[in-house]
Amino acid sequence: MLGEAATTEITRTTDARVFPQSKVAAKAGGTVAGNARRDLEKKSGRQIVSRENYLDAPESAKRLPRGKTR
């Protein structure tokens, strides 16, 4: 979520309108999120991303089709 927020803010700030500009903003947003994750892992002494918290099935496979209720 941090990467998405950072990318959105960078896109708005730099007024990216075409694909190459958006690609640069996305790369910068990913860098911000990656740096934050590595910094948190260093300070906490634990891995944030691990086999234990990895989702096997994609979210789309878990969701009900539109119009269906439980």
Secondary structure as the mmCIF struct_conf table of DSSP 4:
data_model
#
loop_
_struct_conf.conf_type_id
_struct_conf.id
_struct_conf.beg_label_comp_id
_struct_conf.beg_label_asym_id
_struct_conf.beg_label_seq_id
_struct_conf.end_label_comp_id
_struct_conf.end_label_asym_id
_struct_conf.end_label_seq_id
HELX_RH_AL_P HELX_RH_AL_P1 LEU A 2 THR A 14
TURN_TY1_P TURN_TY1_P1 ASP A 15 ASP A 15
BEND BEND1 VAL A 18 VAL A 18
HELX_RH_AL_P HELX_RH_AL_P2 PHE A 19 SER A 44
BEND BEND2 GLY A 45 ARG A 46
BEND BEND3 ILE A 48 VAL A 49
BEND BEND4 ARG A 51 ARG A 51
TURN_TY1_P TURN_TY1_P2 GLU A 52 ASN A 53
BEND BEND5 ASP A 56 ALA A 57
HELX_RH_AL_P HELX_RH_AL_P3 GLU A 59 LYS A 62
BEND BEND6 ARG A 63 ARG A 63
HELX_LH_PP_P HELX_LH_PP_P1 LEU A 64 PRO A 65
TURN_TY1_P TURN_TY1_P3 ARG A 66 GLY A 67
#
